[in-house]
Amino acid sequence: MEDFKSKYFETYKLILDEIKNALEAVDVVSVKRFVDDLSEAHRVFCIGVGRVMISLEAFVKRLSHLGISAHCVGDITEPAITAEDILVVGSGSGESIIPVAIARKAREIGVRKIIHIGSNPKGEMSRYADYMIRIPVRTKLYLLDEIDTEQIMTSLFEQSLLILGDVIAKIIVDEKNIDLRGVWKYHANLE
């Protein structure tokens, strides 16, 4: 059991250190721009696939808790996107077929802005995004300037995306002086 306990502590510390290194490598200027765009947008739409979408779903829920109208692309209750809205695309590689196709469609519609959160600044998404928040971690592309990871596949990207979403939410709370007790009015109550 002591061997397992040591392995457990060693593993979670490795993961937390990797997330710390990833988030410290994010360009703060792009995050500030994103926070401003979130505040100015009529609505926020998010798209990704797989575990990236799960991280974005948590971000959408958190924005909703802050009174920001946010939606996941593809949800049954998703409204029409307009020129007053922004699209947030999560794709580490910037090459995932569905997010790229959605970004292309959003560009055709004329959305206010498209923001790519990913690792590859030269992927297909660069053709459609107004700017990128780069989390420069290992993707399936194994780019030379990506931060390496000992974790499975792109776990570090998905974890960093999830935590980045909560960092952004906390910054919004602080900037808008939101009373944390008051956000419960936006929380689901059929539980």
Buried (B, 14 or more C-beta within 10 A) or exposed (E): EEEEEEEEEEEEEEBEEBBEBBBEBBBEEBBEBBBEBBEEBEBBBBBBBEBBBBBBBBBBBBBBBBBBBBBBBEEEEEEEBEEEBBBBBBBBBBBBEBBBEBBBBBBEEEBBBBBBBBBBBEBBBBEBBBBBBBBBBBBBBEBEEBBEBEBEBBBBBBBBBBBBBEBBBBBBBEEEEBEEEEBEEBEEEEE
